[in-house]
Amino acid sequence: MRLVKTALTIAGSDSGGGAGIEADLKTFTAFGVHGLVAITSVTAQNTQAVTAIHDIPPEVVSEQIKAVAEDIGVDAAKTGMLSNAEIIKAVAKTVKEYDFPLVVDPVMIAKSGAPLLREDAVEALIKHILPLATLVTPNRFEAEKLSGMKIKTVEDAKTAAKKIAEETGAHAVIVKGGHIEGNEAIDVLYHNGTFREYRAPRVEGCTHGTGCSFSAAITANLAKGFPLEDAIKIAKEFITLGIATGHKIGKGHCPVNQSAWIEIPAEKWRTYEELTKAVREFENLNPVKLIPEVGTNFVYSLPHPYARTKEDVAGVKGRIVKYGNSVKAVGPVEFGASDHLARAVLTYMKFYPEYRSAINIKYSEEIIDLAKEEGLIVSFYDRREEPLEVKEREGATIPWGIETAISRAKKRPDLIYHLGDVGKEPMILIFGKTPKEVLEKIRIIL
């Protein structure tokens, strides 16, 4: 019995790696599914435009499907760019020979606006491919073309989804809401005579390859045995995360980050382990004289682009305090355990993304002078200079202070301090790429 599940993508190749089979294979890998490929077209493509398309002969596309289906086996498949009517007919004829779920992403237009499905092929897609579909995943514009109606609201999307399913024979249709106005991206599924909405906050980020990656995520989870509606739910979470954490590459529409789904859990574990080890080393140094009255925290953020909120920053729950003549962490390392210091390191990372760790210690002129003598760059901010509109905005003081200190230093500061305010204890913050680097600076001070 084959332990690994397989998913087949029947689609075009994107030389920019953002969409097409490249996006599909990355998505399959993110879900632990072995990816299989039947290439329909080779495109010269980047984040700005499609500059050339070379279609693969239909019989070669068919042979690719047969080769993998008969030897390896296909647990689920998806179609993407099918380019012309002859390829569509060949794919339909071949797919009919095998019994696997088929997700159809009716790719018609590239993110850049370039047509990816010729007019004569649209009719062939509707006649030959959609009746075989377990699920069809059009965006607003594709759904308008397939249904022959305008879509402006969620109710319009419901009407269109039902119409496409009933007129084509597709088992289910989900009209994606990325291009429908509103604060949420609402996808509407029509399945077994009923509607279901999948909602997510509308996030800013990278969108090249969203359709490919979303349909590939559904396909991967169907291959793993999830029911259709559950597979869509997982795919919705996956694509929302991928858009929000996309890497800003290219000069046009940057691509979705499929790796975020597996990289974030892996980075969380690495971050937790490194910080936990550093906290133990800090305790062993026993720097009693460095602990302020409010206690010390020691934080380590996930790397860019995964560092977005304080929940992405690990810290010590309950802080590190003086315990008699020793230093002790009150609680374990947890993500979201720090508020003030988390905001400080997140702000610092906007200027220096590789510097992900920080610690706060007690202020003294002696420490500042020693740090300068040892060649560390020191800067500061004065809470008395804080603008009233910043002071009145909850949580805005620390980001303002860090930005002010960085601007004042003219170069990357190792230490940032402030002299306090009414009810606010003076404090020194030490920054480093890693907790280990922060500890090296602590040792210099000690």
Rosetta blueprint (number, residue, H / E / L):
1 M L
2 R L
3 L L
4 V L
5 K L
6 T E
7 A E
8 L E
9 T E
10 I E
11 A E
12 G E
13 S E
14 D E
15 S L
16 G L
17 G L
18 G L
19 A L
20 G H
21 I H
22 E H
23 A H
24 D H
25 L H
26 K H
27 T H
28 F H
29 T H
30 A H
31 F L
32 G L
33 V L
34 H E
35 G E
36 L E
37 V E
38 A E
39 I E
40 T E
41 S E
42 V E
43 T E
44 A E
45 Q E
46 N L
47 T L
48 Q L
49 A L
50 V E
51 T E
52 A E
53 I E
54 H E
55 D E
56 I L
57 P L
58 P H
59 E H
60 V H
61 V H
62 S H
63 E H
64 Q H
65 I H
66 K H
67 A H
68 V H
69 A H
70 E H
71 D H
72 I L
73 G L
74 V L
75 D L
76 A E
77 A E
78 K E
79 T E
80 G L
81 M L
82 L L
83 S E
84 N L
85 A H
86 E H
87 I H
88 I H
89 K H
90 A H
91 V H
92 A H
93 K H
94 T H
95 V H
96 K L
97 E L
98 Y L
99 D L
100 F L
101 P L
102 L E
103 V E
104 V E
105 D L
106 P L
107 V L
108 M L
109 I E
110 A L
111 K L
112 S L
113 G L
114 A L
115 P E
116 L L
117 L E
118 R L
119 E H
120 D H
121 A H
122 V H
123 E H
124 A H
125 L H
126 I H
127 K H
128 H H
129 I H
130 L H
131 P H
132 L H
133 A L
134 T L
135 L E
136 V E
137 T L
138 P L
139 N L
140 R H
141 F H
142 E H
143 A H
144 E H
145 K H
146 L H
147 S H
148 G L
149 M L
150 K L
151 I L
152 K L
153 T L
154 V H
155 E H
156 D H
157 A H
158 K H
159 T H
160 A H
161 A H
162 K H
163 K H
164 I H
165 A H
166 E H
167 E H
168 T H
169 G L
170 A L
171 H L
172 A E
173 V E
174 I E
175 V E
176 K L
177 G L
178 G L
179 H L
180 I L
181 E L
182 G L
183 N L
184 E E
185 A E
186 I E
187 D E
188 V E
189 L E
190 Y E
191 H E
192 N L
193 G L
194 T E
195 F E
196 R E
197 E E
198 Y E
199 R E
200 A E
201 P E
202 R L
203 V L
204 E L
205 G L
206 C L
207 T L
208 H E
209 G L
210 T H
211 G H
212 C H
213 S H
214 F H
215 S H
216 A H
217 A H
218 I H
219 T H
220 A H
221 N H
222 L H
223 A H
224 K L
225 G L
226 F L
227 P L
228 L H
229 E H
230 D H
231 A H
232 I H
233 K H
234 I H
235 A H
236 K H
237 E H
238 F H
239 I H
240 T H
241 L H
242 G H
243 I H
244 A H
245 T L
246 G L
247 H L
248 K L
249 I L
250 G L
251 K L
252 G L
253 H L
254 C L
255 P E
256 V L
257 N L
258 Q L
259 S L
260 A H
261 W H
262 I H
263 E H
264 I H
265 P H
266 A H
267 E H
268 K H
269 W H
270 R H
271 T H
272 Y H
273 E H
274 E H
275 L H
276 T H
277 K H
278 A H
279 V H
280 R H
281 E H
282 F H
283 E H
284 N H
285 L H
286 N L
287 P L
288 V H
289 K H
290 L H
291 I L
292 P L
293 E L
294 V L
295 G L
296 T E
297 N L
298 F E
299 V E
300 Y E
301 S E
302 L L
303 P L
304 H L
305 P L
306 Y L
307 A L
308 R L
309 T L
310 K H
311 E H
312 D H
313 V E
314 A E
315 G E
316 V E
317 K L
318 G L
319 R L
320 I E
321 V E
322 K E
323 Y E
324 G L
325 N L
326 S E
327 V E
328 K E
329 A E
330 V L
331 G L
332 P L
333 V E
334 E E
335 F E
336 G L
337 A L
338 S L
339 D L
340 H H
341 L H
342 A H
343 R H
344 A H
345 V H
346 L H
347 T H
348 Y H
349 M H
350 K H
351 F H
352 Y L
353 P L
354 E L
355 Y L
356 R L
357 S E
358 A E
359 I E
360 N E
361 I E
362 K E
363 Y L
364 S L
365 E H
366 E H
367 I H
368 I H
369 D H
370 L H
371 A H
372 K H
373 E H
374 E L
375 G L
376 L L
377 I L
378 V E
379 S E
380 F E
381 Y L
382 D L
383 R H
384 R H
385 E H
386 E L
387 P L
388 L H
389 E H
390 V H
391 K H
392 E L
393 R L
394 E L
395 G L
396 A L
397 T H
398 I H
399 P H
400 W H
401 G H
402 I H
403 E H
404 T H
405 A H
406 I H
407 S H
408 R H
409 A H
410 K L
411 K L
412 R L
413 P L
414 D L
415 L E
416 I E
417 Y E
418 H E
419 L L
420 G L
421 D E
422 V L
423 G L
424 K E
425 E L
426 P L
427 M E
428 I E
429 L E
430 I E
431 F E
432 G E
433 K L
434 T L
435 P H
436 K H
437 E H
438 V H
439 L H
440 E H
441 K H
442 I H
443 R H
444 I H
445 I H
446 L L
